[in-house]
Amino acid sequence: MGHQISRRTLFRTASGLAVAGALGPALTACAGGTGAGTTSDKLTMTWWGSDERHAAYKKALAYFQQKNPKTKIQETYSGYDGYFNKFNTQIAGGSTPDLLQMDTALVAQYARKGVLAPLDEYVGKSLDLTGFSRTLLAAGTVDGKLYGVPSGIGTNQLTVNRSGLQKLGLKFPDAEWTWADLRKIALDVHKKSGGKLFGVDDGGGGTLNAFEIFAREHGQNLFSDDGKKLGFTPDTLQAWWEYWAEMRKANASPAAAVTSAAHNDLTKNGVVIGKTLFTFDIGVYGAGGSITGATLDFLPTPQGDWSGAREGNFLNGGVLLSATRSSKRVADSVKIMSFFAQDPTAIKDMQLLRGIPPTEKARGLISAGLDDTDKRDMANADYISQRVAKATNALPAPPPPPAAATQIWDLLFQSNLAIAFGRTTIKAQLGKFFDQAEQILSA
């Protein structure tokens, strides 16, 4: 089971981003269940996830209640779809849960609306965050205050068909590789396979997470701090699109039809259908396990190979645990957050079901029980986290994405596709992209 969570995945989750944008007076009151606004003697906690995640949470919480018999927990859980719609309904009805699993892409919007409780007064006291890096805690920090405790290390990476490389007699790339190295091995894949395979999926528009790293290597973020403008320049996007145009022309990446078919459909991803050996789409090995029988491995997004290139990688927090400001049980919720962060039993129960564990201690506790692919996945995340921590030329963690981020991703994808199909030129599309993006972000 793989459990990396990328910002691209978060951007693509339109349901969560759309409902977050609806926060405010437009929410109408409605009947709610047991929550922070009621007189229940139980602490209410809610989360989303798979059946495996549900079972792990329930097992860990049963142990917590055994150790803390005065704290009774009422658990509710579901899939992601509709999760934040329900939360918004609870906000409107005054029945929010005390403790909830929060999306890193949405935490800023809820925090700034006063829905979430700041946690800073508890840190170092009842909230033990020993081993959490400052860069990781930034995923739950909004305007200088902590509103969510990260569950794990989320990184941007490539998923690689390692067995496919071996069959072609090609060496697995070094983790310190560059965009030039990706171009070379992608070309080698096409040549060695007799033209049957392409090296890497077209990243020109379909991989916002990869472009985000590329932009940060140029010293730019995707969005301005307030989310009202793009944070990157036309020159950076032009360089990105030109790179992928050259990759398509050289058959290092597949033609536009393959890219178009795979849009929002992992079953048609290049690695899954056996057309490519590298993909930026980490969902190929995601929370539901692998959807290909190939032996998979993982690599950081390539580094910039130009003068002055910066470290582009950063860490996001997997998912977060947050308390609601209206709750009368914030102190108890904080104890549960600390329990999941530090207790060996809870860490072992959760394994990788909330992401790669956030501390070296936690990763060490679960490493022995992982299969080989999970070990490679965790090792790559650990490598990236250490590299980011040591980097002296990295930008701070990017600001939380605005609600319109998913629309920007779609615009990027469709723009690149229009270029790939030959319907427009890079120069012509640049102007259209920035004009349309400005309209989207200012709406």
matplotlib code that plots the C-alpha trace (Angstrom):
import matplotlib.pyplot as plt

x = [0.0, 1.4, 0.2, 1.8, -0.5, 0.4, -0.9, -1.9, -4.2, -5.6, -6.1, -7.9, -10.4, -12.9, -15.5, -13.4, -12.1, -15.5, -17.3, -14.5, -15.0, -18.7, -17.8, -19.5, -22.9, -24.2, -24.2, -27.7, -28.6, -29.8, -30.3, -27.0, -25.9, -24.1, -21.2, -19.5, -22.7, -24.6, -24.5, -23.2, -20.7, -18.6, -15.9, -16.9, -14.3, -14.6, -12.4, -12.4, -10.6, -10.6, -11.9, -8.4, -7.9, -11.3, -10.3, -6.9, -8.3, -10.9, -8.3, -6.0, -8.8, -10.0, -6.5, -6.5, -9.9, -8.5, -5.6, -7.9, -11.2, -12.7, -12.6, -15.3, -15.1, -18.0, -16.5, -17.9, -16.2, -16.8, -15.1, -13.8, -16.8, -19.3, -17.1, -16.6, -20.2, -21.3, -18.8, -20.2, -23.7, -22.5, -20.9, -24.1, -26.1, -23.8, -23.0, -19.4, -17.3, -14.7, -11.9, -11.6, -9.3, -8.5, -7.3, -4.0, -5.4, -8.4, -6.9, -6.2, -9.8, -11.3, -8.8, -9.3, -13.1, -12.6, -13.8, -10.6, -8.9, -5.3, -3.1, 0.0, -0.7, -0.6, 2.6, 5.4, 2.8, 0.0, 0.8, 4.1, 5.5, 9.0, 10.6, 8.3, 10.3, 9.5, 8.9, 6.4, 4.5, 4.1, 1.4, -0.9, 0.2, -1.9, -0.8, 1.8, -0.5, -0.8, -4.3, -3.5, -1.0, 0.4, -0.1, 2.8, 5.2, 3.6, 6.1, 6.0, 7.7, 7.8, 6.5, 8.8, 8.3, 11.6, 11.1, 10.5, 13.8, 15.6, 14.1, 15.5, 18.9, 18.7, 20.1, 17.7, 18.5, 20.3, 18.0, 20.1, 19.0, 18.1, 15.6, 18.3, 18.8, 15.0, 15.2, 18.1, 16.6, 13.2, 14.9, 16.8, 13.6, 12.1, 15.3, 15.9, 12.2, 12.4, 9.9, 7.3, 7.6, 7.9, 10.0, 7.7, 4.1, 3.7, 4.1, 3.4, 0.0, -1.2, 1.1, 0.6, 2.8, 5.8, 5.3, 5.2, 8.6, 9.9, 8.6, 10.1, 13.4, 13.1, 12.4, 8.6, 5.5, 2.3, 0.3, 0.9, 0.6, -3.0, -3.9, -5.2, -2.5, -0.2, 3.2, 5.2, 6.2, 5.4, 9.1, 8.9, 5.8, 7.2, 10.4, 8.2, 6.0, 9.1, 10.7, 7.7, 7.2, 10.7, 10.0, 7.0, 8.8, 11.7, 9.2, 10.5, 6.8, 3.7, 1.4, -1.5, -4.1, -2.5, -2.3, -5.9, -7.2, -5.4, -6.9, -8.6, -8.5, -5.7, -6.6, -5.3, -2.1, 0.9, 2.7, -0.5, -1.2, 2.4, 3.1, 5.6, 8.0, 7.9, 4.9, 4.4, 1.0, 1.5, -2.0, -0.6, 0.7, -1.7, -3.9, -5.6, -2.3, -0.8, -3.0, -0.2, 1.6, 5.0, 7.7, 7.5, 10.1, 10.1, 12.3, 12.3, 11.1, 14.2, 16.4, 17.0, 20.1, 20.5, 22.6, 21.0, 18.5, 17.1, 15.8, 12.2, 11.0, 9.0, 6.9, 3.2, 1.5, -0.4, -3.7, -4.1, -5.9, -7.6, -9.9, -12.9, -12.9, -16.5, -15.6, -15.6, -13.1, -10.2, -7.8, -9.0, -8.7, -5.1, -4.3, -5.6, -3.5, -0.4, -1.3, -1.3, 1.9, 3.9, 2.4, 4.1, 0.9, -1.0, 1.9, 2.0, -1.8, -1.9, 1.2, 1.1, -2.6, -2.3, 0.8, 4.5, 4.9, 6.2, 9.1, 12.2, 11.0, 7.6, 9.2, 11.6, 8.7, 6.8, 9.7, 10.0, 6.4, 6.4, 6.6, 9.4, 7.5, 6.3, 9.9, 11.1, 8.2, 9.1, 12.8, 12.2, 10.1, 12.7, 15.4, 13.4, 12.6, 16.3, 17.4, 14.8, 15.9, 19.6, 18.9, 20.1, 18.6, 15.0, 12.0, 9.8, 6.9, 4.3, 1.3, -2.0, -3.7, -6.7, -10.1, -9.7, -6.5, -8.4, -9.5, -6.0, -4.8, -7.5, -6.5, -2.9, -3.8, -6.1, -3.5, -0.8, -3.1, -4.0, -0.3, 0.3, -2.5, -1.1, -4.2, -2.1, 1.5, 3.2, 3.6, -0.1, -1.3, 0.9, -1.1, -4.4, -3.4, -2.3, -5.4, -7.8, -5.9, -6.2, -9.9, -10.3, -8.3, -9.9, -13.5]
y = [0.0, 3.4, 6.5, 9.6, 12.6, 15.3, 18.8, 17.8, 15.2, 17.9, 20.4, 17.7, 17.0, 19.5, 18.6, 19.7, 22.9, 23.9, 23.5, 25.3, 28.3, 28.3, 29.1, 32.2, 33.7, 31.5, 28.5, 27.9, 26.4, 22.9, 20.1, 18.5, 15.5, 15.3, 17.8, 20.6, 22.6, 19.9, 18.6, 15.1, 13.7, 12.3, 13.9, 13.8, 13.0, 12.6, 11.6, 10.4, 7.5, 3.9, 0.9, 0.2, 3.7, 3.5, 0.2, 1.6, 4.7, 2.7, 0.4, 3.2, 5.2, 2.1, 1.9, 5.7, 5.3, 2.4, 4.5, 7.6, 6.1, 9.6, 10.5, 8.8, 9.3, 9.3, 8.4, 9.2, 8.5, 8.3, 8.6, 12.0, 12.7, 14.8, 15.0, 18.8, 19.4, 17.7, 19.7, 22.9, 21.9, 21.2, 24.7, 26.3, 24.2, 24.8, 21.1, 20.9, 17.9, 18.6, 17.0, 16.3, 15.2, 18.3, 18.7, 20.6, 22.3, 23.7, 24.4, 28.1, 28.8, 27.3, 28.8, 32.3, 31.9, 31.3, 27.7, 26.1, 26.5, 27.7, 25.1, 27.1, 27.4, 23.6, 23.0, 21.8, 21.0, 18.6, 18.7, 16.9, 17.7, 16.4, 15.3, 17.4, 19.6, 23.3, 22.8, 20.0, 22.0, 24.8, 22.5, 23.2, 26.8, 29.7, 33.4, 32.3, 30.1, 26.3, 25.0, 21.4, 18.7, 16.9, 13.2, 12.5, 13.5, 14.3, 14.8, 15.3, 12.5, 10.2, 6.6, 4.4, 1.0, -0.4, -3.9, -2.3, -0.5, -3.7, -5.5, -2.8, -3.0, 0.5, 1.7, 3.2, 7.0, 8.5, 10.5, 13.6, 13.6, 16.6, 17.5, 16.8, 13.3, 12.7, 13.6, 11.3, 8.2, 8.9, 8.9, 5.7, 4.0, 4.8, 3.6, 0.5, -0.6, -0.3, 2.5, 0.6, 2.6, 6.2, 7.3, 9.5, 10.8, 14.3, 16.6, 19.8, 20.3, 17.2, 17.4, 20.5, 19.1, 18.7, 22.2, 23.5, 22.1, 23.5, 26.9, 26.8, 25.8, 29.2, 30.9, 31.2, 29.7, 28.8, 31.5, 34.7, 34.6, 35.9, 33.5, 36.3, 36.1, 33.6, 33.5, 32.5, 34.3, 33.7, 33.0, 30.1, 28.6, 29.0, 27.1, 24.3, 24.0, 24.1, 21.3, 19.0, 20.0, 18.8, 15.6, 14.8, 15.7, 13.3, 10.5, 10.7, 11.4, 10.1, 12.0, 14.2, 11.5, 9.3, 12.2, 13.3, 9.8, 9.5, 12.8, 12.0, 8.3, 6.4, 3.2, 4.8, 6.2, 5.5, 3.3, 1.4, 0.6, -0.1, 2.9, 4.7, 3.8, 7.0, 9.0, 12.0, 10.6, 9.1, 7.7, 4.7, 3.6, 5.4, 4.7, 1.8, 0.0, -0.5, -0.6, -2.2, -5.5, -3.8, -3.6, 0.1, 2.5, 6.2, 9.3, 12.9, 15.4, 16.3, 19.2, 22.3, 22.1, 25.8, 28.4, 29.6, 26.8, 26.4, 23.4, 23.0, 20.3, 20.9, 18.9, 18.9, 17.3, 14.4, 15.1, 17.1, 16.7, 20.0, 21.1, 23.4, 26.7, 26.3, 23.0, 22.9, 20.0, 21.5, 20.4, 16.8, 16.9, 18.1, 15.0, 12.8, 14.7, 14.2, 10.5, 9.9, 11.9, 10.1, 6.9, 3.8, 1.8, 4.4, 4.8, 1.1, 0.9, 3.6, 2.4, 4.4, 4.9, 8.7, 9.1, 8.5, 9.0, 12.6, 11.7, 9.5, 7.8, 6.9, 5.7, 3.5, 2.0, 0.8, 0.0, -3.6, -4.4, -2.9, -4.7, -3.9, -1.3, 0.5, 0.6, 2.1, 4.7, 5.6, 5.7, 8.2, 10.4, 10.3, 11.2, 14.2, 15.4, 15.3, 17.1, 19.9, 20.2, 20.6, 23.0, 26.5, 27.8, 26.5, 28.8, 28.6, 26.2, 27.5, 29.4, 27.4, 27.1, 29.3, 27.7, 28.3, 26.1, 23.2, 25.6, 26.7, 23.1, 22.4, 25.5, 24.4, 20.9, 22.1, 24.7, 22.1, 19.7, 22.4, 22.9, 19.2, 18.7, 21.6, 23.8, 26.7, 27.8, 28.1, 31.9, 32.3, 30.2, 32.0, 35.2, 33.3, 31.3, 34.4, 36.4, 33.5, 32.7, 36.3, 36.3, 33.0, 34.2, 37.6, 36.3]
z = [0.0, -0.9, 0.8, -0.6, -0.9, -3.3, -3.8, -7.3, -5.7, -3.4, -6.3, -8.3, -5.4, -6.7, -4.1, -1.2, -2.8, -4.0, -0.7, 1.1, -1.1, 0.0, 3.6, 5.0, 5.1, 2.2, 4.6, 5.8, 9.2, 9.3, 11.8, 12.9, 14.8, 18.0, 18.0, 19.8, 20.1, 22.0, 25.6, 24.7, 27.2, 24.3, 22.3, 18.7, 16.1, 12.3, 9.4, 5.8, 4.2, 3.2, 5.2, 6.2, 7.6, 9.4, 11.1, 12.1, 13.6, 15.6, 16.9, 18.0, 19.6, 21.5, 23.0, 23.8, 25.7, 27.6, 28.8, 29.3, 30.6, 31.4, 27.7, 25.6, 21.8, 19.3, 15.9, 12.5, 9.2, 5.5, 2.1, 0.9, -1.3, 0.6, 3.7, 3.6, 2.5, 5.7, 7.7, 6.2, 7.2, 10.7, 10.9, 9.8, 12.3, 15.3, 15.5, 14.4, 15.6, 18.3, 16.4, 12.7, 10.0, 7.9, 4.3, 4.0, 0.9, 2.9, 6.3, 5.6, 4.4, 7.5, 9.9, 8.4, 8.8, 12.5, 12.3, 13.6, 17.0, 17.2, 18.9, 19.8, 23.6, 23.9, 22.0, 24.3, 27.0, 26.3, 22.5, 22.0, 18.5, 19.2, 15.9, 13.7, 11.3, 11.0, 7.3, 7.9, 10.6, 8.0, 6.3, 9.3, 9.9, 8.8, 9.3, 11.9, 14.0, 14.1, 13.2, 12.4, 13.3, 10.2, 10.0, 7.7, 5.0, 1.7, -1.1, -4.9, -6.6, -9.7, -9.7, -11.8, -13.4, -12.1, -13.6, -17.0, -16.8, -15.9, -18.9, -21.2, -19.4, -18.2, -14.9, -12.3, -12.1, -9.1, -6.7, -7.5, -11.1, -13.2, -15.9, -18.5, -16.9, -17.2, -20.9, -21.5, -19.9, -21.5, -24.9, -24.0, -23.1, -26.5, -28.3, -26.3, -26.6, -30.4, -30.3, -28.4, -25.2, -24.2, -21.3, -19.2, -19.3, -20.7, -17.7, -19.6, -18.2, -16.5, -13.5, -11.5, -8.7, -11.1, -12.5, -8.9, -8.2, -11.5, -10.7, -7.2, -8.7, -10.5, -7.2, -7.7, -6.2, -8.0, -6.2, -4.4, -0.6, -0.7, -3.5, -5.7, -8.3, -10.0, -8.4, -11.5, -14.6, -18.3, -18.9, -16.4, -17.9, -21.4, -20.4, -19.0, -22.1, -24.4, -22.4, -22.9, -26.5, -27.1, -25.2, -27.4, -30.6, -29.6, -28.6, -25.0, -24.1, -25.7, -28.1, -27.0, -27.4, -24.7, -22.3, -23.0, -22.4, -19.0, -17.7, -14.4, -15.3, -13.6, -15.4, -18.6, -17.0, -19.2, -16.6, -15.9, -19.6, -20.3, -22.6, -20.3, -17.5, -15.5, -14.3, -12.1, -11.0, -7.6, -7.6, -9.5, -6.0, -3.7, -0.7, -2.4, -3.2, -6.7, -9.8, -11.9, -11.5, -12.3, -9.7, -8.7, -7.3, -6.6, -7.3, -6.3, -9.0, -11.0, -10.0, -12.0, -14.2, -14.9, -13.2, -9.9, -9.7, -6.2, -4.2, -5.4, -3.1, 0.0, 2.4, 2.9, 5.8, 4.5, 6.3, 9.5, 12.8, 13.8, 16.6, 16.1, 17.8, 19.1, 20.9, 24.6, 24.4, 22.6, 25.4, 25.1, 21.3, 21.7, 23.8, 21.0, 18.5, 20.7, 21.1, 17.3, 16.9, 19.6, 21.0, 19.6, 19.6, 17.6, 15.2, 14.6, 14.2, 11.6, 9.6, 6.4, 6.4, 7.0, 5.0, 5.6, 9.4, 10.2, 12.5, 12.3, 15.5, 13.9, 10.6, 12.6, 14.5, 11.4, 9.0, 9.8, 9.0, 5.5, 2.2, -0.2, -2.2, 0.9, 2.1, -1.2, -1.0, 2.6, 1.8, -1.0, 1.2, 3.9, 1.4, 0.2, 3.7, 4.7, 1.5, 2.1, 5.7, 4.6, 1.7, 2.1, -1.2, -0.8, -0.7, 2.4, 2.1, -0.4, 0.8, 1.0, -2.4, -3.1, -3.7, -7.5, -7.6, -9.2, -12.1, -12.6, -12.9, -15.5, -17.4, -17.3, -18.6, -21.4, -22.5, -22.8, -24.6, -27.1, -27.8, -28.0, -30.5, -32.6, -32.2, -30.9, -30.3, -27.0, -27.5, -28.3, -25.4, -22.9, -23.2, -23.1, -20.0, -18.0, -19.0, -18.0, -14.8, -13.8, -14.3, -12.3, -9.4, -9.2, -9.3]

ax = plt.figure().add_subplot(projection="3d")
ax.plot(x, y, z, "-o")
ax.set_aspect("equal")
plt.show()
